Amino acid sequence: MKLLSEKATCNTHGQDSSYFLGWQEYEKNPYDEIHNPKGIIQMGLAENQLSFDLLESWLGQNPDAAGFKRNGESIFRELALFQDYNGLPAFKNALVKFMAEIRGNKVSFDSKNLVLTAGATSANETLMFCVADAFLLPTPYYPGFDRDLKWRTGAEIVPIQCTSSNGFRITEFALEESYRLAKNCNLRVKGVLVANPSNPLGTTLTRNELELLVSFVAEKGIHLISDEIYSGTVFNSPKFVSVMEVLIENNYMYTEVWDRVHIVYSLSKDLGLPGFRIGAIYSNDDVIVSAATKMSSFGLISSQTQYLLSAMLSDKKFTKKYISENQKRLKERHAMLVKGLKSTGISCLESNAGLFCWVDMRHLLKSNTFEAEIELWKKIVYEVGLNISPGSSCHCIEPGWFRACFANMSEDTLNLAIQRIKNFVDSSDMIGTNVDQNNQTNQNTSMSPKKKLFSKWNFRLSFNDRER
């Protein structure tokens, strides 16, 4: 250990989060309909496996692209040799047009402002390297952000405290309070990062929220990063509104704010291609684009991948059909889970996007504490055989919320998962808490600024530590 670097041995990666620990338990005992029917069903992985047939059909109809050919002639050698890390122009052009299509062509993107990265993970980390000391981030948020934004960059996440009282919406008070607390802790706030649509909430930001965010960063002179990797998964109203649309509508084009707003995008969720590692940064700031392009040399997208997908995304007949059909399937699958949980007495936050539901199990807790949440979570993992993500792993400040994914499995498997939950609830002897759900939040009011800022959101629990 003494021969390793501090970065290699530090414990800030977040791997001990219950979010990742649930995966580990699943991998030890994965459900299989035939070989392991009593195994753990993976509901902690936000993968879109509902539309592979559309992708495979396109590949079968386009053998040149799939076989790395152009006009029937192999270009394998051309693709196999070194490529400029700026990326293939054909792919960048196709990607920005696809991004515009998902946004209803209400905004357009210039490929010169696009930086390709190996997935959104790399894109977010690269932006942190470019701009961050400390960033404000609404809770609850994707557990992987602790790794992506902080681990190697040294940046700090400052939570914007959102609650169920208004559906976890961002408020001006929460923004200002987060900014004030960060300042009191001597943190240099460089911007706000939001996920739109939200992971884990499955909700799109309202136009009012976006206008509030843009106004806030304009006033403070800081950056705004909009992670829009789920923009193509919006299956219900209200429709998705990109931050770029709000900038244009509110006459921020070619102002200083225009250069301080950046978008992260990926094809991992919208096309269901996380293994292809396709991410991107879009920024109107030439300095950011230049710096991020240099950094992208540490995480490039293969030329073969770019060639294949440039052909796929350029097929407008296909992309139009895919977007529509994929959203329809997501809507149907989402409805299955919500209806199934409702039949067991479990409700979900009303949502319109994403690959998951934000599930309210507060009534199943023995007490209104995060310890009780983890106790319930362990029962669901070990006894029910479902890996879902507890809200504490998403830094939710209210115990009893869970994220459950629905698009990474078959209908039969989802029905089985719902039946397992129903059996658990029907046979459970747990008494739900009548404790005021606001008590947990109110406990923080007497803390010092730094403790108040980080106590709940840096919550970590060893998988075997049942007493913490």
NORWO-V208545 format. One record per residue. PSI is psi in radians with two decimals (none if undefined). OMEGA is omega in whole degrees, -180 to 180 (none if undefined). D_CENTER is the distance of its C-alpha to the mean C-alpha in whole Angstrom. Layout:
psi = [PSI PSI]
omega = [OMEGA OMEGA]
d_center = [D_CENTER D_CENTER]
//
This chain:
psi = [-0.59 -0.40 -0.11 2.76 2.84 -0.63 -0.66 -0.47 -0.13 2.84 0.60 0.11 -0.50 0.16 -0.33 0.08 2.57 -0.43 -0.84 -0.58 -0.56 -0.66 -0.74 -0.72 -0.67 -0.78 -0.45 -0.46 1.08 2.43 2.40 2.23 -0.64 -0.88 -0.40 1.17 -0.27 0.16 3.09 2.26 2.28 1.83 0.34 0.13 2.04 1.32 2.52 1.76 0.31 -0.28 0.47 -0.56 -0.58 -0.72 -0.78 -0.59 -0.73 -0.73 -0.71 -0.52 -0.12 1.18 -0.49 -0.81 -0.78 -0.49 0.21 0.95 2.73 2.07 0.68 -0.12 2.37 2.34 0.44 -0.81 -0.70 -0.73 -0.50 -0.43 3.01 2.41 2.58 2.36 0.04 -0.36 2.83 2.19 -0.67 -0.68 -0.78 -0.71 -0.73 -0.66 -0.77 -0.57 -0.64 -0.72 -0.73 -0.69 -0.75 -0.57 0.35 0.35 0.47 -0.31 2.74 2.79 2.52 2.16 -0.37 -0.36 0.15 2.30 2.15 2.43 2.85 1.28 2.93 -0.51 -0.87 -0.66 -0.83 -0.75 -0.70 -0.75 -0.64 -0.73 -0.60 -0.66 -0.28 2.50 -1.00 2.52 2.45 2.43 2.14 2.47 2.63 2.66 2.86 2.15 -0.51 -0.27 -0.53 -0.63 -0.89 -0.71 -0.47 -0.67 -0.98 -0.44 -0.48 0.08 2.78 2.41 2.24 2.02 2.41 2.01 1.90 2.56 2.92 -0.23 -0.50 0.47 0.49 0.58 2.64 2.29 2.78 -0.69 -0.81 -0.71 -0.89 -0.66 -0.74 -0.77 -0.72 -0.79 -0.68 -0.75 -0.71 -0.44 0.19 0.61 2.41 1.74 2.16 -0.15 -3.09 2.40 2.27 2.63 2.11 1.88 2.80 2.39 1.93 0.04 -0.53 0.47 2.60 2.59 2.44 2.84 -0.65 -0.72 -0.77 -0.72 -0.66 -0.79 -0.80 -0.74 -0.69 -0.85 -0.50 -0.76 -0.71 -0.22 0.68 3.13 2.80 2.14 2.17 1.89 1.86 0.66 -0.27 0.26 -0.51 0.03 0.13 2.02 -0.06 2.83 2.67 2.73 2.83 2.34 2.07 2.63 -0.49 -0.63 -0.72 -0.69 -0.77 -0.79 -0.53 0.32 0.71 -0.03 2.35 0.37 3.10 -0.60 -0.68 -0.66 -0.20 0.14 2.23 2.55 2.40 2.33 2.86 2.80 0.14 -0.66 -0.84 -0.68 -0.09 0.71 0.92 -0.52 -0.29 -0.27 1.12 1.88 2.97 2.61 2.33 2.16 2.52 0.00 1.99 -0.60 -0.75 -0.80 -0.75 -0.82 -0.75 -0.62 -0.71 -0.75 -0.45 -0.25 -0.29 -0.06 1.34 2.75 2.34 2.60 -0.61 -0.75 -0.78 -0.71 -0.83 -0.84 -0.39 -0.66 -0.75 -0.84 -0.35 -0.22 1.57 -0.53 -0.73 -0.84 -0.66 -0.78 -0.76 -0.87 -0.81 -0.85 -0.69 -0.73 -0.64 -0.77 -0.68 -0.71 -0.76 -0.75 -0.69 -0.78 -0.63 -0.83 -0.79 -0.79 -0.74 -0.75 -0.66 -0.63 -0.32 -0.01 0.24 2.26 2.88 2.67 2.36 2.16 2.88 0.22 3.02 -3.00 0.41 2.90 2.58 1.83 2.30 1.84 0.45 -0.57 -0.21 -0.08 2.54 -0.46 2.83 1.11 2.80 -0.45 -0.73 -0.61 -0.80 -0.63 -0.78 -0.75 -0.77 -0.65 -0.72 -0.66 -0.91 -0.68 -0.73 -0.54 0.69 2.30 1.79 2.89 2.15 2.62 -0.52 -0.53 -0.36 0.17 0.48 2.41 0.00 2.07 2.55 -0.02 2.56 2.60 2.24 2.14 2.61 -0.09 0.08 0.39 2.95 2.90 -0.72 -0.72 -0.70 -0.72 -0.67 -0.73 -0.75 -0.73 -0.68 -0.73 -0.75 -0.79 -0.69 -0.82 -0.73 -0.59 -0.05 2.43 0.21 2.50 2.14 2.64 2.51 0.19 2.46 2.12 -0.24 -0.18 -0.68 -0.71 -0.72 -0.37 -0.37 -0.21 -0.44 0.06 2.77 2.76 -0.79 -0.74 -0.70 -0.65 -0.68 -0.11 -0.97 -0.60 -0.33 0.34 2.17 2.55 2.11 2.47 -0.53 0.03 1.62 -0.16 -0.24 none]
omega = [-178 -179 -179 179 177 180 -178 -174 -178 -174 -177 -180 -178 -176 179 176 178 176 -180 -179 176 176 -178 179 176 -177 177 -173 -175 177 171 -174 -176 -170 -180 -174 178 -179 -178 176 -176 175 -180 -176 -178 176 178 -179 -173 -172 178 -179 178 179 -179 177 179 180 179 -179 -178 -175 179 -180 -179 -179 -180 178 174 -176 177 -179 -179 173 -179 -178 179 -179 -177 -178 -174 176 175 -177 170 179 179 -179 -179 -180 -180 178 180 -178 -179 177 177 177 178 -179 179 -179 177 -178 175 175 176 -177 179 -177 178 -179 -176 175 -180 179 179 179 179 176 179 -179 -180 180 179 178 176 177 -176 -168 -160 155 174 -179 174 -176 -178 173 -5 180 -179 -176 -179 178 177 177 -171 -172 -169 -163 -177 -176 -175 179 179 175 177 -174 168 -168 178 -174 -179 -177 177 179 179 177 178 179 178 179 -179 177 -177 180 178 180 -179 180 178 179 179 178 179 175 -179 -177 -178 -180 176 174 176 173 -178 0 -174 164 31 -170 -176 -180 173 174 177 177 179 178 -180 178 176 -179 -179 178 -179 -178 177 -179 -176 -178 -177 -176 170 175 178 178 -173 -174 178 -173 -179 -178 -179 -172 -180 176 0 -180 179 175 179 177 178 178 -180 178 -178 -177 -177 172 176 -179 175 170 177 180 179 -179 -177 177 -174 -179 172 179 -178 173 -177 -175 -176 178 -180 -176 -179 180 180 178 -180 177 -179 170 173 -178 175 -180 -178 -179 178 -179 -179 -179 -179 178 177 -180 -177 178 179 180 -175 171 -177 179 179 178 -179 -179 -179 -175 174 177 -179 -177 178 179 -173 177 179 -176 179 179 -176 -177 -178 -177 -180 178 177 -179 178 179 -180 -178 177 -179 178 -177 -179 180 -179 178 180 180 178 -178 -180 180 178 171 179 -174 -176 -176 174 -175 -171 173 176 -165 -178 177 -177 -179 180 180 175 175 -177 -177 176 175 178 177 180 177 178 -180 -180 176 -179 179 -171 -175 -179 180 176 172 173 -174 179 -178 180 177 176 179 173 -177 178 179 174 176 -179 173 179 -179 -175 -172 -177 -177 178 177 -179 -180 178 177 177 179 179 179 178 178 180 179 -180 -179 -178 -176 -174 176 -180 176 -180 -178 172 -179 177 -176 -180 -176 -176 179 -175 180 -175 -168 -177 -179 171 -177 -175 178 179 -176 -169 -173 -176 -169 175 179 177 -179 175 -174 -178 -178 -175 -172 -174 none]
d_center = [33 35 35 31 30 28 25 25 26 24 22 19 17 16 17 19 16 16 13 14 18 17 16 20 22 20 22 25 25 23 25 27 29 32 32 30 30 29 26 23 21 17 15 12 11 8 11 13 16 18 19 21 24 24 23 25 28 27 28 31 32 31 33 34 30 29 32 32 35 36 39 39 40 38 36 34 36 35 31 32 34 32 30 29 26 25 25 27 27 27 24 23 25 23 20 20 22 20 17 20 21 17 18 22 23 23 22 23 22 24 24 26 23 20 19 18 16 16 12 9 10 13 13 11 14 16 16 16 19 21 20 19 21 19 16 16 12 12 12 11 8 5 9 8 8 12 13 11 13 16 17 19 19 21 19 18 15 17 16 16 18 17 19 19 22 21 18 16 16 17 21 23 24 21 20 24 24 21 23 26 25 24 27 29 28 28 25 25 22 21 18 15 12 10 6 9 8 7 4 7 9 9 11 12 14 17 20 21 18 18 21 21 19 21 24 23 22 25 27 26 26 22 19 16 13 11 8 9 7 7 11 13 12 14 16 18 20 19 18 15 17 16 17 19 21 21 23 25 26 27 29 27 27 29 29 28 25 24 24 21 19 16 13 11 11 11 12 10 9 12 15 13 14 12 16 17 15 15 13 14 15 17 20 23 24 26 26 23 23 26 24 21 23 25 22 21 24 22 19 21 20 23 26 26 23 23 26 25 22 24 27 24 23 26 27 27 28 26 22 24 24 21 19 21 22 18 17 20 20 16 18 21 19 17 20 22 19 20 24 24 23 25 28 27 27 23 22 18 17 17 15 15 11 9 10 10 13 13 16 19 21 23 26 26 26 30 29 27 25 22 25 26 22 22 25 24 21 23 26 23 22 26 28 26 24 20 17 15 13 15 14 16 13 11 14 15 18 20 20 20 17 15 12 13 12 15 14 15 18 22 23 26 23 21 25 26 23 24 27 27 25 28 30 29 29 32 34 32 35 32 33 30 30 32 31 30 26 26 28 26 24 28 29 27 30 32 30 31 28 27 27 25 22 21 23 20 17 18 19 20 22 24 23 27 28 28 30 28]
//
